[in-house]
Amino acid sequence: MGRNVIVHPVVATRWAGTLRKAKTLVMVMCANTAFNPDPDMVSFSCRLSSTLRELPEAERPSLIALLKSYGDKVEGFRDRVGDNFARGHNEATGGIIRREEFEKLLLAMGIDETKARSTTKAAMTKTGKGKVIDPKQKNGIKDFFRVAPPVAASQCGRKL
């Protein structure tokens, strides 16, 4: 996919539903480093797990509060990222922050991005394609995002 394609919210929402059997999952976070024209910025989206969305509203955790609690573990983080962090609402939030701040956030969350990347690459090189989740699945992410063919003005009901 090309630059300037907003896919991370859709992917986060989709995985939050797909991982519904993960009983301890609180949120799904997807990051997109290619969306912003500044390569030092990371756009990310978080979605509440579908299991927790089934709870009564008063019992659902706030993803904004959760992200802010992780941010508070990094000295000066919230001052540096300002209002570009933990925006949205309690079940769907995210932001656009500098890559170095995003990496600090991941570490505060207990995620070592370099370790995760090397594990993923190792798994993919072992099998050639990585782990097959559903061997019957024929579609991929590119099937969800297609460029619509141009529509002639006459098909839109407009006069030229």
Secondary structure as GFF3:
##gff-version 3
##sequence-region A 1 160
A	DSSP	alpha_helix	8	18	.	.	.	ID=ss1
A	DSSP	beta_strand	27	32	.	.	.	ID=ss2
A	DSSP	beta_strand	41	48	.	.	.	ID=ss3
A	DSSP	alpha_helix	50	53	.	.	.	ID=ss4
A	DSSP	three_ten_helix	57	59	.	.	.	ID=ss5
A	DSSP	alpha_helix	63	72	.	.	.	ID=ss6
A	DSSP	alpha_helix	77	81	.	.	.	ID=ss7
A	DSSP	three_ten_helix	82	84	.	.	.	ID=ss8
A	DSSP	beta_strand	87	89	.	.	.	ID=ss9
A	DSSP	beta_strand	92	98	.	.	.	ID=ss10
A	DSSP	alpha_helix	99	108	.	.	.	ID=ss11
A	DSSP	alpha_helix	113	127	.	.	.	ID=ss12
A	DSSP	three_ten_helix	141	143	.	.	.	ID=ss13
A	DSSP	three_ten_helix	153	156	.	.	.	ID=ss14
###
